[in-house]
Amino acid sequence: MNARRSLLAFSILLICSPFAAAQDGLRVGFGTADVTPDIAAKPVYIAGFGKNRKATKVHDPIMARAVVLEHGDQKLAIVSVDVIGLFHDSVERVRPRLQGITYLLVSSTHTHAGPDTIGMWGPNFFTSGVDPAYIAQIEDGIVAAVTKAEASLAKVQQTRLGSQRAGELLRDSRQPIVKHDELTALQFLDANGKTLGIVTNWNCHPEALDRDNTALSSDYVAPAVAKLEAIYRAPVVYITGTVGGLMTPSDDFKDDAGQPIPRGGFAITERYGHAIAALTEKALKEGRVASITPFRVQRREIYLPIDNSAYLLGFRLGVLKRNAYGWSGDIAKAIPLDKNQPTQKLAAKTEIARLRLGELDIAAIPGEIYPELVLGKFQDPADPAADFPDAPLEPSIYSQLDAPFRMIVGLANDEIGYIIPKRQWDEKPPFAYGRKTSQYGEINSLGAETGPLICEAFREMTKKK
């Protein structure tokens, strides 16, 4: 039992063949599953804005898209699902069903036009918007997508890696203005030069649609994927990265006649999706051949304290349907949950990971992390009106990665909300930047300690032995 606990608490290192034999034996496969809920069978509540927003139609299907990478005796699966987020419990239920997969990473695109999979957007504050049967449907879809990807595994002759910056595509709606404006893309080709598949990673909330929309949609993700699949005649997986802080689509988009396209409708999702596709195409054209083997995966399960009073109530009422634990004061362990103690401090179990794939370093972070914590671009000194202006700076995520190419997978294996630099935490007046009210963010975070604890745990996990 102690050995098992140690395995869960600390990093797992999976090391394949020597780097010199990098591309030998690499295989890749892609698979999809349609996980659109049946809106005629029962009410489907749309996540992301206000409560009681029921779906009236389906604009584009909610999809699970998977890529499986195989090298030697290792198989890694990355799945992206068109929902606002999935709790760690779902990933834990799926993993035993995929016995041939060495490591499964499940991310969510974070669309604000998909079904509620968290619970916060039901008919009222006291009623969850989650249908447990639909969560089971998504979990089945993840298994189906990975299984299809495994069945399509093909030998990779060449992998291209590229990145491009496009700050003009992002709007940062929270001060200080710090954008993670780098797109990273991979292209897998066979011996005949045919594209086997594309993976593209961008850092933006899929919320070009607004709260008035009642059609289920992946927002700009579907048109981005469709455009790329038409260009390359191959499957595409879109992966969401850094979205905290708050990264949203820019407003500066015009139609073919040069007229501004208003936010909120499908005209902007198509135009924005095509812009992401064009950026991906440019990244790959100007990129280079790179090796993404051998594989090395580090993973660590951690416990985080829940200080958000609304979250605590949601857990106790069953609105937020995930397992909760007692907070021990140590991220490496929890104490039993005592339902007879209503004042017991709670904790959420989650997971961080690093996937070193040859010349590509991937950080997997379980929520909506702020760009400052990824890039290390902190405001220093902090605004003196912030709640903790003298808090130590967190070790940034990208400073722990040392490969030529880097990528962050947000909402990885969990959705824990916003991950905010402690120096920026600002719930109490006077508010930073001379504001009369607080900025948006803290209301959807576990608490002020989340950022420091995750960043330090990531540093400890990745430090050289």
C-alpha positions in Angstrom: 0.0 0.0 0.0 2.8 2.4 0.8 4.5 1.7 -2.5 1.2 2.4 -4.3 0.7 5.7 -2.5 4.3 6.7 -3.3 3.5 6.0 -7.0 0.5 8.3 -6.9 2.2 11.0 -5.0 5.4 11.4 -6.9 6.6 11.7 -10.5 6.4 8.8 -12.8 9.3 8.7 -15.2 8.8 6.8 -18.5 12.1 6.7 -20.5 12.3 5.2 -23.9 15.1 4.6 -26.3 18.2 6.8 -26.7 17.7 10.2 -28.3 20.1 9.2 -31.2 17.5 6.8 -32.5 14.9 9.6 -32.2 12.5 9.1 -35.2 13.0 5.3 -35.5 9.8 3.5 -34.8 7.6 6.6 -34.2 3.9 6.0 -35.1 0.9 8.3 -34.8 -2.8 7.8 -35.0 -5.8 10.1 -34.9 -9.4 9.4 -33.9 -12.6 11.2 -33.1 -16.0 10.6 -31.4 -19.1 12.7 -31.5 -20.3 13.4 -28.0 -23.1 15.8 -28.7 -25.9 15.5 -26.2 -29.5 14.8 -27.3 -31.2 18.1 -26.6 -34.6 16.6 -27.5 -34.3 13.9 -24.8 -33.8 16.3 -21.8 -32.8 19.9 -21.1 -29.2 20.6 -21.8 -27.7 23.6 -20.0 -25.1 25.6 -21.7 -22.0 26.4 -19.7 -19.9 29.5 -19.5 -22.0 32.6 -18.9 -25.3 32.8 -16.9 -27.4 30.0 -15.4 -30.5 28.4 -17.0 -29.3 28.9 -20.6 -30.9 25.9 -22.3 -29.7 24.6 -25.7 -32.3 25.1 -28.4 -30.3 23.6 -31.3 -26.9 22.2 -32.4 -24.8 24.4 -34.6 -21.8 22.1 -34.8 -21.1 18.8 -33.0 -19.4 18.5 -29.6 -16.4 16.4 -30.4 -13.7 14.4 -28.6 -10.5 14.4 -30.8 -7.5 12.2 -29.9 -4.0 11.7 -31.0 -2.0 8.7 -30.0 1.9 8.6 -30.2 3.7 5.3 -30.0 7.4 4.8 -29.6 9.0 1.5 -28.4 6.7 0.1 -25.7 5.2 3.5 -24.9 1.9 4.9 -26.0 0.8 8.4 -25.1 -2.7 9.6 -25.8 -3.9 13.3 -25.8 -7.6 13.9 -26.1 -9.3 17.3 -26.5 -13.0 17.5 -25.8 -15.3 20.4 -26.8 -16.6 21.2 -23.4 -15.9 23.8 -20.7 -14.0 21.4 -18.6 -13.9 17.9 -17.1 -13.1 17.0 -13.5 -10.2 14.8 -12.6 -12.6 12.1 -11.5 -13.6 11.5 -15.2 -10.0 11.0 -16.2 -9.5 8.6 -13.4 -12.5 6.6 -14.5 -11.3 6.5 -18.1 -7.7 5.5 -17.6 -8.3 1.9 -16.5 -10.4 1.4 -19.6 -7.4 2.1 -21.9 -5.0 -0.6 -20.8 -2.6 -0.2 -23.7 -2.0 3.5 -23.1 1.0 4.4 -21.0 -0.2 7.9 -20.2 -3.6 9.6 -21.0 -3.9 13.3 -21.0 -7.4 14.7 -21.4 -8.0 18.4 -22.0 -11.0 20.6 -22.7 -11.3 23.3 -25.3 -13.2 25.4 -22.8 -16.0 26.4 -25.2 -18.6 28.7 -23.6 -21.2 27.3 -25.9 -21.1 23.6 -24.9 -23.0 21.6 -22.3 -22.5 22.1 -18.6 -20.0 19.5 -17.5 -19.1 21.2 -14.2 -22.4 22.0 -12.6 -22.3 25.8 -12.2 -24.7 26.6 -15.0 -27.9 24.7 -14.1 -31.4 26.2 -13.7 -30.6 27.9 -10.4 -27.8 28.3 -7.8 -28.9 25.1 -5.9 -29.3 22.8 -8.9 -26.4 21.3 -10.9 -26.5 21.7 -14.7 -24.7 18.3 -15.1 -26.4 15.2 -16.4 -24.4 12.2 -15.0 -25.5 10.2 -18.0 -23.9 12.8 -20.3 -20.6 12.7 -18.4 -20.7 8.9 -19.0 -21.3 9.6 -22.7 -18.2 11.8 -22.8 -16.1 9.2 -21.0 -17.2 6.6 -23.5 -16.4 9.1 -26.3 -12.9 9.5 -25.0 -12.3 5.8 -25.0 -13.8 5.5 -28.5 -11.6 8.3 -29.9 -8.4 6.9 -28.4 -9.3 3.4 -29.6 -9.8 4.7 -33.1 -6.5 6.5 -32.9 -4.8 3.4 -31.8 -6.3 1.4 -34.7 -5.0 4.0 -37.2 -1.4 4.1 -36.0 0.9 4.6 -38.9 4.7 5.1 -39.3 5.9 8.7 -39.1 8.8 9.5 -41.5 9.0 13.1 -40.5 7.7 15.5 -37.9 7.5 19.3 -38.4 7.3 21.7 -35.5 6.7 25.4 -35.7 5.4 28.3 -33.7 4.1 31.8 -34.5 3.1 34.8 -32.4 -0.1 36.8 -33.1 -0.8 39.2 -30.3 -3.4 41.0 -32.5 -5.6 37.9 -32.2 -5.9 38.2 -28.4 -7.6 40.6 -26.0 -6.5 40.6 -22.4 -9.5 41.7 -20.4 -7.7 41.9 -17.0 -4.9 44.2 -15.9 -1.9 43.9 -16.1 -1.9 43.3 -19.8 0.1 40.1 -20.4 -0.6 37.9 -23.4 0.5 34.4 -24.2 0.4 34.9 -27.9 2.4 32.0 -29.2 0.8 29.2 -31.3 2.6 25.9 -31.5 1.8 23.3 -34.1 3.0 19.8 -35.1 2.7 18.0 -38.5 3.2 14.3 -39.0 4.2 13.0 -42.4 4.6 9.5 -43.9 7.3 8.3 -46.3 5.3 9.6 -49.3 5.1 13.1 -47.8 1.4 12.7 -47.0 0.2 14.5 -43.8 -1.0 11.9 -41.3 -2.3 14.6 -38.9 -2.0 18.0 -37.3 -1.9 19.2 -33.7 -2.3 22.9 -33.0 -2.1 24.6 -29.7 -3.5 28.2 -29.0 -4.1 30.2 -25.9 -7.6 31.8 -26.0 -11.0 31.3 -24.5 -13.4 29.9 -27.1 -16.0 32.6 -26.3 -16.5 34.6 -29.5 -20.1 33.7 -29.0 -22.0 35.5 -26.3 -24.5 34.8 -23.6 -27.4 35.3 -25.9 -26.4 32.2 -28.0 -28.5 29.1 -27.3 -26.9 26.8 -30.0 -24.5 24.1 -28.9 -21.1 24.8 -30.5 -17.3 24.5 -30.0 -17.2 28.2 -30.9 -14.2 29.0 -33.2 -12.7 25.5 -32.7 -14.9 23.8 -35.3 -14.1 26.2 -38.2 -10.4 26.2 -37.3 -10.3 22.4 -37.4 -12.5 22.2 -40.6 -10.2 24.7 -42.4 -7.1 22.9 -41.5 -8.5 19.5 -42.4 -9.4 20.9 -45.8 -5.9 22.3 -46.3 -4.0 19.2 -45.2 -6.6 16.6 -46.0 -5.8 15.0 -42.7 -7.2 14.9 -39.1 -6.6 17.8 -36.8 -6.6 18.1 -33.0 -7.0 21.5 -31.4 -5.6 21.9 -27.9 -6.3 24.8 -25.6 -3.4 26.3 -23.7 -3.1 29.4 -21.5 -6.5 31.0 -21.1 -6.4 32.8 -17.7 -5.7 36.4 -17.3 -8.0 36.7 -19.4 -7.2 35.6 -22.9 -10.2 36.1 -25.3 -10.6 36.7 -29.0 -9.8 40.2 -30.2 -12.5 42.6 -31.5 -10.6 43.7 -34.6 -12.2 41.5 -37.3 -13.7 42.6 -40.5 -15.8 40.9 -43.2 -14.8 40.7 -46.9 -16.3 44.1 -47.4 -14.1 45.6 -44.7 -16.9 46.1 -42.2 -16.4 45.2 -38.6 -17.8 41.8 -37.5 -19.6 42.2 -34.2 -18.9 39.7 -31.4 -21.4 37.2 -30.4 -22.4 35.4 -33.6 -21.2 32.7 -35.8 -19.7 35.1 -38.4 -16.9 35.9 -35.9 -16.3 32.3 -34.9 -15.7 31.4 -38.5 -13.5 34.3 -39.2 -11.5 33.8 -36.0 -11.2 30.0 -36.6 -9.9 30.6 -40.1 -7.3 33.1 -38.6 -6.1 30.3 -36.2 -5.9 27.9 -39.2 -3.9 30.5 -41.2 -1.5 31.0 -38.2 -1.1 27.2 -37.9 -0.3 26.9 -41.6 2.3 29.7 -41.3 3.9 28.1 -38.2 4.3 24.8 -40.0 5.6 26.4 -43.2 8.2 28.4 -41.3 8.9 25.6 -38.8 11.4 22.8 -39.2 11.9 19.1 -39.1 12.2 18.1 -35.4 12.4 14.9 -33.4 9.7 14.2 -30.8 11.2 11.1 -29.4 12.2 9.7 -27.0 9.3 10.1 -24.6 9.7 11.1 -21.0 6.6 11.7 -18.8 6.6 13.1 -15.3 3.3 13.2 -13.4 2.3 14.1 -9.9 -1.1 14.1 -8.1 -1.5 16.9 -5.6 -4.2 18.2 -3.3 -5.2 21.9 -3.2 -7.1 23.7 -0.5 -10.5 25.1 -1.5 -10.9 28.6 -0.1 -13.6 29.8 -2.5 -16.8 30.0 -0.4 -19.1 29.5 -3.5 -17.1 26.4 -4.5 -17.3 25.1 -0.9 -21.1 25.5 -0.9 -21.3 23.9 -4.4 -19.4 20.9 -3.2 -21.5 20.5 -0.1 -24.7 20.8 -2.0 -23.6 18.4 -4.7 -23.8 21.1 -7.4 -20.1 20.6 -8.2 -20.0 16.9 -8.8 -16.5 15.9 -7.9 -14.8 14.1 -5.1 -13.6 16.3 -2.2 -11.1 15.6 0.5 -10.1 17.0 3.9 -7.2 19.5 3.6 -4.2 18.2 5.5 -1.9 21.3 5.0 0.3 19.2 2.7 -0.3 18.9 -1.1 1.0 15.4 -1.1 -1.7 13.9 1.1 -5.3 14.4 2.2 -7.3 13.4 5.3 -10.7 11.7 5.2 -13.7 13.9 4.6 -15.9 14.1 7.7 -19.4 15.0 6.6 -20.3 15.6 10.3 -17.9 18.5 10.4 -19.4 21.3 8.3 -16.5 23.6 9.0 -13.8 21.1 7.9 -11.4 22.7 5.3 -11.7 20.9 2.0 -9.3 20.0 -0.7 -9.5 19.0 -4.3 -7.3 16.2 -5.8 -5.8 17.2 -9.1 -2.7 16.5 -11.3 0.2 18.2 -13.0 2.4 16.6 -15.7 5.3 17.3 -18.0 5.7 15.4 -21.3 9.1 15.7 -22.8 8.8 14.5 -26.3 12.3 14.9 -27.9 12.5 18.5 -28.9 9.1 19.4 -27.6 8.3 20.1 -23.9 4.7 20.0 -22.8 3.4 21.3 -19.5 0.0 19.9 -18.5 -1.8 22.3 -16.0 -5.2 21.4 -14.6 -7.1 24.7 -15.0 -7.0 28.2 -16.5 -3.5 29.5 -15.7 -2.6 33.1 -16.1 0.1 34.0 -18.7 2.3 35.5 -16.0 2.7 32.2 -14.3 3.6 30.5 -17.6 5.9 33.1 -19.0 7.3 34.7 -15.9 6.2 38.1 -17.0 5.2 39.4 -13.6 4.4 43.0 -12.7 7.2 43.9 -10.4 6.6 45.7 -8.1 2.9 44.7 -7.8 0.2 47.3 -7.5 0.2 48.2 -3.8 -3.5 48.0 -3.6 -3.5 44.2 -4.3 -4.2 41.9 -1.4 -0.7 40.4 -1.3 1.6 42.9 -3.1 4.7 41.5 -1.3 4.1 37.8 -2.0 7.1 36.0 -3.5 7.1 35.5 -7.3 6.1 32.0 -8.3 8.5 29.9 -10.4 7.2 30.2 -13.9 6.1 27.1 -15.7 8.1 27.7 -18.9 11.3 28.4 -16.9 11.2 24.7 -15.9 11.1 23.5 -19.6 14.3 23.3 -21.6 13.4 21.8 -25.0 13.6 24.0 -28.2 9.8 24.0 -28.5 7.3 24.5 -25.7 3.6 24.0 -25.3 1.2 24.3 -22.5 -2.0 22.2 -22.2 -4.5 24.0 -20.1 -7.5 22.4 -18.4 -5.3 19.3 -18.4 -7.0 16.3 -16.7 -9.1 18.7 -14.6 -10.8 22.1 -14.4 -10.0 23.8 -11.2 -10.8 27.3 -12.4 -8.4 30.3 -12.5 -4.8 30.0 -11.4 -3.7 33.5 -10.4 -0.4 35.0 -9.4 -0.7 35.7 -5.6 0.6 39.2 -6.1 -2.4 39.9 -8.3 -5.0 38.5 -5.9 -7.4 41.4 -5.4 -10.7 40.7 -3.6 -10.6 43.4 -0.9 -10.8 47.2 -1.3 -9.0 49.4 -2.1 -8.7 47.7 -5.5 -5.7 47.7 -7.7 -5.3 50.1 -10.7 -7.6 52.6 -9.1 -10.7 50.5 -9.8 -13.9 50.9 -7.8 -14.6 47.2 -8.1 -12.5 44.1 -8.2 -11.5 42.5 -11.5 -13.0 39.2 -12.7 -11.0 36.1 -11.8 -10.9 35.4 -8.1 -14.6 34.4 -8.1 -13.7 31.3 -10.2 -10.5 30.3 -8.4 -9.9 27.8 -5.6 -8.0 30.4 -3.7 -5.0 32.7 -3.5 -2.6 29.8 -2.7 -3.5 27.8 -5.8 -1.0 29.5 -8.1 2.0 29.3 -5.7 1.3 25.7 -4.8 0.9 24.5 -8.4 4.0 26.4 -9.6 6.2 25.1 -6.8 4.9 21.6 -7.2 5.7 21.8 -10.9 9.2 23.0 -10.1 9.8 20.2 -7.7 8.5 17.6 -10.1 10.7 18.8 -13.0 13.9 19.6 -11.2 16.9 17.6 -12.3 17.7 14.7 -10.1 
